[in-house]
Every structure is written in structure tokens, then in C-alpha cells.
């Protein structure tokens, strides 16, 4: 079996696992109670969640711009509008269906190749973006685990000391990233691959926007939960980090089922389920629909442009 088939099989299995966890959470609650909790979410909280979602994607777009400039290595072949459209399409779709390196990577390739970027440059963009995600998760997640990580022990089967060590390791590793980028100017050799580190100002911006992104995502959850739970923002962030880490380890797309499993046990009540559905709708489904629309529009526009260029070539050759 080829590697592509193995990845496809892994994606199907983990998607089924996430669907089962999601179903096992929802089946414990009465549908009418969940519907009532959804109707009782204040519109002001929903509006705040939407604003924080927009802030999250603004941070992701800034990280994407840093990644493109890093891959261009001084050139400016890609416009800001194309970077924004690619961010909305690739990440809006990739966040929801999972396996982002493959799903968002394929969309990035389609949209950036029209701007003249090659496969190697697009690979550097994906690597830079993945590093950015890891930096934000390590820094913000590490601080959240140090502050409110005790709430996660029962779900991750870790002691409070282990949780604090995990949080300290996350913040410590991200703290080493900036001096590493400032001091090491030669590419690092990883086997046959040469890894070029960004400049320290780019690395600082990378860490800043990645951290703000995770703050915004945790804020979306907190805004949705405010009407049903008095859990502090740091605890919500720690629970979110735990669900993200668990989903990454298990390769569960979009952490479907894992997030619901952890939050409904840490913050019981049918209202919490309604709040989590609001979070899913705001942070996953809304960007998914917008991302699909942007991607389809770009595909149609790109094909029309390609047909026009072929017609022009036929006229010139006639």
C-alpha cells in the first residue's frame, strides 16, 4: 500500500473516531435541552465570538504573509490580496476537514502556483506555517497549562507535576526560538535538506501573531461559554490546549469529538454542549463555507484566465 493510501486510511479511521466521540457526547443529552441552550446563547456573546474568529484569521493571514515573504527570499511575486484569499480558502477548509498539511497544502499549491511560486517555495510556506502553529501552541498553551493545567490531569492521565513540566517545556522551547534565529544564520542541515531559519524580527512577528491567534481561538470558546459557565479564561484555554494536543496525537480532524469530550466532563451541563456547538459553527463551519466560496471563485477565475491566454496565443500564432 502506498503512503498516500496509508494517509487516506488514517484520515478515514481518525475521522470515524472523532465522529464516534462527538456522537457519544451528544447522545447523553436531550435534544430539546440542547436546542434550548442554543437559543439561550446571548447574541452579544455570538457577536463577540465572531469578532474574535475574525481576529484569529487576521493573525493567520499575517503569519501567512510572513511565510510567503520567507519563501520568496526577498522577492515579491505574490500580492497581498492573493495571500489573503489563499489564507481564507486554505485554512478555512483545512481547519474543518483536518489533515491540514494535505488539504490546505493542496489548495495553497493551486492558488500560489498561479502567482508563479514553485513546489519548493510552497513547501517552505507550509513548513513555516506549521512552525508558527507550534510556536503559538507551545507559548500560549504552555502558559495556560502552568496556570490552570490541573483541570486537565484527569483527562490526559497526567499528574499536576507532569502538566506543569509539559507547560514549562512548551514555553521554554518557544523562548529558545528567537535567540536561535538571531544567532544561527547558516542553514541547518537535516540529512539532505537544508533548513533556512528566518531573521529574528520575522521570528518575533511569527511568535507574536501565532500567540495572538491562540488567544483569539480560546476567546471564541470563552465567549460562547460565558452564559453557561463561570470558568476563567485561563482554564478554558488550558482545556482547549489539552483537546488540541490530544487531537494532534490521535490525528483527529478538527479535534471533532475530542474537544466536546473534554469540555463536557470538565464543565458539565447541557448548556455547555450548546456553547460548544456555537463555537463549532463560528470557528469551523462559517470559515469552511467562506473558504469554499473563495476557493471556487478563484478556480473559476483562474480557468477563465487560462482559456483567455490560450486564445491569445492562438491569435498570435495564426
Buried (B, 14 or more C-beta within 10 A) or exposed (E): EEEEEEBBEEBEEBBEBBBEBBEEBBEEBEEEBBEEBBEEBEEEBBEBBBBBBBBBBBBBBBBBBBBBBBBBEEEEEBEEEBBBBBBBBBBBBBBBBBBBBBBBBBBBBBBBBBBEBEEEBBBBBBBBBBBBBBBBBBBBBBBBBBBBBBBBBEBBEBEEEBBBBBBBEBBEBBEEBBEEBBEEEEEEEEEEEEEEBBEBEBBBBBBBBBBBBBBBBBBBBBBBBBBBBEBEBBBBBBBBBBBBBBBBEBBBBBBBBBBBBBBBEBBEBBBBBBBBBBBBBBBBEBBBEBBBEBBEEBBEEBEEEEEEEEEEEEEEEE
